[in-house]
Amino acid sequence: MRPTRYDGLALEAGDTVDLAFRLWSRADGQRFPYVVGAGERFVLTLRWQGGAIVAATSDSGAGRLVLDQAAGRTVLRRRLAASETAAMPIGRLATLTLVRVPAAGERRTWLTGTVKGRTTPEAGPGDTALDLVIDDTSLTVDLAVDDAAQATTLALASEAAFVSALLFG
């Protein structure tokens, strides 16, 4: 499976940012919360020249990638501290990667892309959700952008096909 590429993440330098990735499976045209297997873990990496933020579900402490499987959902969450976003370079110079490690010795990159660091907020709606709908043969990315009424939804599909992840919580 080829990873989905998403280049729409922009972070304000010095802001606290909650990243969240909603994981779904698809069967018979229906979407279901992704079921995490025993021993399966995930790794989120934001990398730039001279720095990186790496968080895994197997980590402990405040900087870990949190796996939330409550109330009919599967969500990966990571809060970026103000000091972390302040350390990122300005411009589209950082990369984002979300990797699934289903078992020892295995690795699957589900999401990759660039991150834009900026010092002044830009007008207009911001990304609120990037759902990853997982099917090991294909990948789809659904991007929801809120308008004033929080009702606008755009759908983007990659050639590779059924994976979706929520980026902002």
Secondary structure, DSSP 4 states (H G I P E B T S, - for coil): -PPEE---EEEETT--EEEEEEEEEEETTEEEEPPPPTT-EEEEEEEETTEEEEEETT--STTSPEEE--TT--EEEEEEPHHHHHHSPSEEEEEEEEEEE-STT--EEEEEEEEEEESSPPSS--EEEEEEEEETTEEEEEEEE--TTS--EEEE--SS-------B-
